[in-house]
Amino acid sequence: MSAEDLEKYETEMELSLYREYRDIVGQFTYVVETERRFYLANSVDVQVRDAAGEVYFEVRMSDAWVWDMYRPARFVKNVRVITFKDVNVEELEKPDLRLPEGGPFPP
């Protein structure tokens, strides 16, 4: 496999992953970023821990999706991450339910 073939394969995988993300993001409540991964989750708990004067974060997520193009199963029931780096948790905005124009019943 040439370097060009490998680059084309990785580009196609990234595009496929982005499309999957776009299709499922509305099913989740939180976006979680760690130094190694990006997650979508419906439940997130971040605990600040201290061990021998070193502060670290324990992040637990459930009903999650992992942004990782090399992972065959991206949907995960439970995730536990231990990190000494920053953790960013954002709540996703849920758009209001919109009915089709003209209402649900034909005139």
N, CA, C and O of each residue as an XYZ file, in Angstrom:
428
protein
N       0.849     -1.169      0.000
C       0.000      0.000      0.000
C       0.897      1.236      0.000
O       1.805      1.353      0.824
N       0.644      2.129     -0.903
C       1.466      3.332     -1.021
C       1.041      4.376      0.018
O      -0.034      4.274      0.608
N       1.875      5.353      0.228
C       1.562      6.440      1.160
C       0.311      7.184      0.696
O      -0.502      7.614      1.514
N       0.162      7.333     -0.610
C      -1.016      8.003     -1.164
C      -2.282      7.199     -0.888
O      -3.316      7.769     -0.541
N      -2.205      5.864     -1.041
C      -3.360      5.003     -0.747
C      -3.736      5.092      0.728
O      -4.917      5.158      1.070
N      -2.738      5.093      1.595
C      -2.979      5.187      3.032
C      -3.634      6.520      3.381
O      -4.576      6.560      4.172
N      -3.149      7.589      2.809
C      -3.727      8.911      3.063
C      -5.172      8.972      2.577
O      -6.033      9.534      3.255
N      -5.442      8.396      1.400
C      -6.802      8.374      0.868
C      -7.718      7.564      1.781
O      -8.851      7.970      2.041
N      -7.237      6.424      2.269
C      -8.012      5.583      3.174
C      -8.345      6.342      4.465
O      -9.492      6.323      4.913
N      -7.356      7.003      5.060
C      -7.583      7.750      6.293
C      -8.552      8.913      6.081
O      -9.379      9.193      6.948
N      -8.460      9.581      4.951
C      -9.378     10.674      4.637
C     -10.809     10.151      4.521
O     -11.741     10.777      5.024
N     -10.984      9.009      3.863
C     -12.308      8.407      3.725
C     -12.856      7.971      5.085
O     -14.047      8.127      5.352
N     -11.994      7.426      5.943
C     -12.407      7.010      7.288
C     -12.839      8.224      8.119
O     -13.849      8.162      8.821
N     -12.088      9.320      8.047
C     -12.434     10.535      8.789
C     -13.770     11.098      8.310
O     -14.590     11.526      9.122
N     -13.989     11.100      7.011
C     -15.247     11.594      6.465
C     -16.411     10.713      6.913
O     -17.476     11.219      7.264
N     -16.211      9.415      6.900
C     -17.236      8.483      7.356
C     -17.544      8.696      8.838
O     -18.707      8.664      9.242
N     -16.510      8.911      9.642
C     -16.682      9.160     11.072
C     -17.442     10.461     11.303
O     -18.329     10.520     12.155
N     -17.102     11.498     10.551
C     -17.811     12.771     10.671
C     -19.294     12.595     10.333
O     -20.156     13.127     11.033
N     -19.591     11.862      9.280
C     -20.987     11.641      8.894
C     -21.748     10.884      9.990
O     -22.901     11.195     10.285
N     -21.086      9.889     10.585
C     -21.704      9.145     11.689
C     -21.989     10.098     12.854
O     -23.079     10.081     13.426
N     -20.998     10.930     13.200
C     -21.169     11.910     14.276
C     -22.357     12.828     13.986
O     -23.201     13.047     14.855
N     -22.420     13.358     12.781
C     -23.494     14.271     12.391
C     -24.864     13.607     12.525
O     -25.834     14.259     12.913
N     -24.947     12.316     12.207
C     -26.211     11.598     12.257
C     -26.659     11.281     13.685
O     -27.857     11.157     13.937
N     -25.713     11.148     14.624
C     -26.092     10.694     15.963
C     -25.974     11.755     17.052
O     -26.453     11.534     18.165
N     -25.361     12.884     16.771
C     -25.111     13.882     17.818
C     -26.386     14.298     18.537
O     -26.340     14.572     19.737
N     -27.506     14.356     17.861
C     -28.770     14.758     18.467
C     -29.294     13.797     19.516
O     -30.212     14.139     20.261
N     -28.732     12.605     19.589
C     -29.170     11.607     20.557
C     -28.457     11.756     21.904
O     -28.761     11.025     22.847
N     -27.512     12.696     21.999
C     -26.696     12.820     23.197
C     -26.875     14.166     23.875
O     -27.320     15.133     23.256
N     -26.526     14.218     25.148
C     -26.699     15.410     25.972
C     -25.402     16.186     26.161
O     -25.423     17.412     26.269
N     -24.257     15.473     26.204
C     -22.982     16.123     26.510
C     -21.908     15.796     25.466
O     -21.903     14.734     24.843
N     -21.006     16.759     25.311
C     -19.769     16.569     24.557
C     -18.658     16.610     25.597
O     -18.603     17.533     26.410
N     -17.775     15.620     25.579
C     -16.671     15.559     26.538
C     -15.370     15.445     25.757
O     -15.217     14.575     24.900
N     -14.430     16.345     26.071
C     -13.115     16.314     25.441
C     -12.059     16.051     26.500
O     -12.013     16.722     27.531
N     -11.212     15.069     26.232
C     -10.037     14.815     27.059
C      -8.817     14.986     26.158
O      -8.954     15.286     24.972
N      -7.631     14.795     26.720
C      -6.436     14.980     25.888
C      -6.304     13.893     24.824
O      -5.598     14.081     23.833
N      -6.976     12.763     25.018
C      -6.830     11.658     24.074
C      -8.045     11.400     23.200
O      -7.906     10.884     22.091
N      -9.248     11.753     23.683
C     -10.457     11.375     22.951
C     -11.514     12.470     23.019
O     -11.428     13.421     23.796
N     -12.511     12.285     22.169
C     -13.690     13.135     22.101
C     -14.874     12.187     22.248
O     -14.942     11.168     21.561
N     -15.810     12.517     23.144
C     -16.950     11.644     23.421
C     -18.257     12.415     23.311
O     -18.304     13.628     23.513
N     -19.302     11.691     22.990
C     -20.674     12.147     23.177
C     -21.238     11.239     24.254
O     -20.983     10.035     24.236
N     -22.003     11.791     25.195
C     -22.537     10.962     26.279
C     -23.852     11.535     26.779
O     -24.144     12.716     26.597
N     -24.636     10.678     27.412
C     -25.887     11.135     28.009
C     -25.768     11.324     29.513
O     -26.648     11.923     30.132
N     -24.702     10.826     30.101
C     -24.460     11.020     31.524
C     -22.965     11.198     31.725
O     -22.165     10.411     31.218
N     -22.582     12.253     32.481
C     -21.169     12.534     32.728
C     -20.990     12.906     34.198
O     -21.755     13.698     34.747
N     -19.978     12.328     34.819
C     -19.619     12.678     36.194
C     -18.110     12.894     36.228
O     -17.340     11.985     35.917
N     -17.688     14.110     36.611
C     -16.264     14.438     36.702
C     -15.930     14.643     38.176
O     -16.541     15.470     38.853
N     -14.958     13.886     38.662
C     -14.501     14.005     40.046
C     -13.041     14.427     40.052
O     -12.216     13.866     39.331
N     -12.729     15.426     40.880
C     -11.344     15.857     41.051
C     -10.760     15.007     42.175
O     -11.322     14.931     43.267
N      -9.632     14.373     41.894
C      -8.983     13.483     42.868
C      -7.602     14.022     43.211
O      -7.017     14.798     42.456
N      -7.094     13.599     44.357
C      -5.768     14.016     44.813
C      -5.024     12.771     45.278
O      -5.509     12.035     46.137
N      -3.855     12.540     44.712
C      -3.024     11.400     45.108
C      -1.603     11.902     45.316
O      -0.922     12.279     44.362
N      -1.163     11.904     46.567
C       0.199     12.336     46.912
C       0.496     13.738     46.373
O       1.582     13.998     45.855
N      -0.484     14.632     46.503
C      -0.290     16.001     46.057
C      -0.493     16.236     44.576
O      -0.416     17.380     44.127
N      -0.749     15.198     43.804
C      -1.016     15.321     42.364
C      -2.524     15.310     42.148
O      -3.216     14.399     42.602
N      -3.022     16.311     41.463
C      -4.452     16.390     41.163
C      -4.711     15.727     39.808
O      -3.996     15.968     38.836
N      -5.742     14.893     39.768
C      -6.155     14.290     38.503
C      -7.673     14.244     38.455
O      -8.343     14.487     39.459
N      -8.209     13.932     37.285
C      -9.647     13.885     37.085
C     -10.072     12.455     36.776
O      -9.422     11.747     36.007
N     -11.169     12.052     37.387
C     -11.807     10.785     37.050
C     -13.129     11.136     36.384
O     -13.998     11.765     36.988
N     -13.266     10.724     35.145
C     -14.461     11.036     34.358
C     -15.189      9.733     34.076
O     -14.621      8.792     33.522
N     -16.447      9.695     34.466
C     -17.286      8.526     34.177
C     -18.418      8.966     33.269
O     -19.091      9.964     33.528
N     -18.616      8.211     32.207
C     -19.679      8.503     31.245
C     -20.477      7.228     30.995
O     -19.951      6.118     31.071
N     -21.745      7.415     30.700
C     -22.553      6.264     30.293
C     -23.332      6.629     29.047
O     -23.567      7.798     28.743
N     -23.720      5.585     28.342
C     -24.423      5.746     27.066
C     -23.614      6.697     26.192
O     -24.054      7.807     25.891
N     -22.428      6.250     25.789
C     -21.471      7.125     25.117
C     -21.136      6.651     23.708
O     -21.371      5.506     23.324
N     -20.576      7.594     22.963
C     -20.050      7.354     21.618
C     -18.652      7.951     21.588
O     -18.448      9.074     22.047
N     -17.687      7.209     21.051
C     -16.286      7.627     21.053
C     -15.849      8.004     19.645
O     -16.059      7.247     18.697
N     -15.231      9.198     19.511
C     -14.685      9.630     18.229
C     -13.329      8.959     18.064
O     -12.328      9.433     18.601
N     -13.296      7.870     17.331
C     -12.051      7.139     17.099
C     -12.257      6.292     15.845
O     -12.978      5.294     15.868
N     -11.615      6.703     14.753
C     -11.858      6.019     13.484
C     -11.263      4.611     13.443
O     -11.614      3.820     12.567
N     -10.371      4.289     14.373
C      -9.771      2.958     14.382
C     -10.498      1.997     15.312
O     -10.125      0.828     15.410
N     -11.506      2.466     15.977
C     -12.259      1.642     16.921
C     -13.452      1.023     16.190
O     -14.266      1.753     15.623
N     -13.571     -0.299     16.193
C     -14.675     -0.923     15.458
C     -16.045     -0.685     16.099
O     -17.047     -0.596     15.388
N     -16.103     -0.581     17.433
C     -17.374     -0.336     18.122
C     -17.270      1.003     18.848
O     -16.584      1.112     19.864
N     -17.948      2.012     18.326
C     -17.843      3.346     18.920
C     -18.897      3.611     19.990
O     -18.721      4.518     20.803
N     -19.972      2.854     20.013
C     -20.979      3.007     21.060
C     -20.545      2.180     22.269
O     -20.239      0.994     22.147
N     -20.525      2.831     23.448
C     -20.062      2.170     24.661
C     -21.074      2.422     25.782
O     -21.607      3.523     25.921
N     -21.322      1.394     26.565
C     -22.273      1.527     27.675
C     -21.696      2.378     28.797
O     -22.369      3.284     29.288
N     -20.462      2.106     29.211
C     -19.811      2.852     30.287
C     -18.361      3.134     29.929
O     -17.671      2.293     29.352
N     -17.908      4.348     30.286
C     -16.526      4.747     30.030
C     -15.980      5.353     31.315
O     -16.668      6.108     32.000
N     -14.731      5.012     31.633
C     -14.040      5.622     32.767
C     -12.696      6.119     32.267
O     -11.905      5.351     31.720
N     -12.440      7.416     32.457
C     -11.197      8.022     32.009
C     -10.497      8.626     33.224
O     -11.119      9.336     34.015
N      -9.216      8.344     33.369
C      -8.378      8.960     34.393
C      -7.368      9.834     33.651
O      -6.666      9.353     32.762
N      -7.292     11.124     34.016
C      -6.385     12.017     33.305
C      -5.839     13.098     34.240
O      -6.519     13.556     35.158
N      -4.608     13.486     33.980
C      -3.986     14.606     34.682
C      -4.154     15.900     33.884
O      -3.788     16.979     34.351
N      -4.702     15.782     32.698
C      -4.886     16.933     31.804
C      -6.302     17.490     31.948
O      -7.144     16.927     32.647
N      -6.538     18.607     31.268
C      -7.851     19.242     31.317
C      -8.937     18.350     30.729
O      -8.691     17.542     29.834
N     -10.144     18.522     31.258
C     -11.333     17.856     30.747
C     -12.361     18.947     30.470
O     -12.612     19.803     31.319
N     -12.951     18.914     29.285
C     -13.961     19.896     28.908
C     -15.294     19.171     28.721
O     -15.392     18.232     27.931
N     -16.317     19.614     29.452
C     -17.652     19.031     29.336
C     -18.607     20.146     28.931
O     -18.674     21.184     29.590
N     -19.341     19.930     27.852
C     -20.325     20.904     27.389
C     -21.665     20.218     27.219
O     -21.749     19.099     26.713
N     -22.709     20.905     27.647
C     -24.047     20.379     27.439
C     -24.526     20.834     26.069
O     -24.456     22.016     25.735
N     -25.007     19.891     25.289
C     -25.505     20.209     23.951
C     -26.872     20.857     24.037
O     -27.695     20.496     24.878
N     -27.099     21.805     23.169
C     -28.400     22.464     23.102
C     -29.344     21.569     22.320
O     -29.019     21.089     21.234
N     -30.503     21.356     22.887
C     -31.508     20.534     22.211
C     -32.492     21.452     21.494
O     -33.172     22.250     22.139
N     -32.575     21.350     20.176
C     -33.545     22.203     19.461
C     -34.966     21.791     19.836
O     -35.247     20.621     20.099
N     -35.843     22.774     19.853
C     -37.244     22.495     20.136
C     -37.833     21.633     19.023
O     -37.395     21.689     17.874
N     -38.813     20.852     19.382
C     -39.514     20.037     18.396
C     -40.253     20.961     17.446
O     -40.993     21.843     17.880
N     -40.056     20.763     16.179
C     -40.704     21.612     15.177
C     -41.636     20.768     14.315
O     -41.257     19.720     13.792
N     -42.848     21.252     14.185
C     -43.813     20.569     13.335
C     -43.649     21.073     11.912
O     -43.209     22.202     11.699
N     -43.997     20.249     10.945
C     -43.921     20.712      9.554
C     -44.853     21.899      9.373
O     -45.865     22.025     10.063
N     -44.492     22.770      8.426
C     -45.337     23.935      8.158
C     -46.739     23.485      7.797
O     -46.916     22.484      7.104
N     -47.724     24.215      8.262
C     -49.120     23.862      7.982
C     -49.708     22.961      9.041
O     -50.890     22.625      8.973
N     -48.909     22.559     10.025
C     -49.415     21.726     11.104
C     -49.399     20.256     10.753
O     -49.023     19.876      9.644
N     -49.805     19.434     11.695
C     -49.737     17.974     11.486
C     -50.877     17.434     10.631
O     -50.809     16.299     10.160
N     -51.920     18.227     10.424
C     -53.065     17.734      9.664
C     -53.195     18.469      8.358
O     -52.970     19.679      8.313
N     -53.552     17.781      7.289
C     -53.747     18.465      6.006
C     -54.991     19.355      6.088
O     -55.908     19.083      6.863
N     -55.012     20.425      5.278
C     -56.169     21.360      5.305
C     -57.443     20.718      4.826
O     -58.487     21.369      4.792
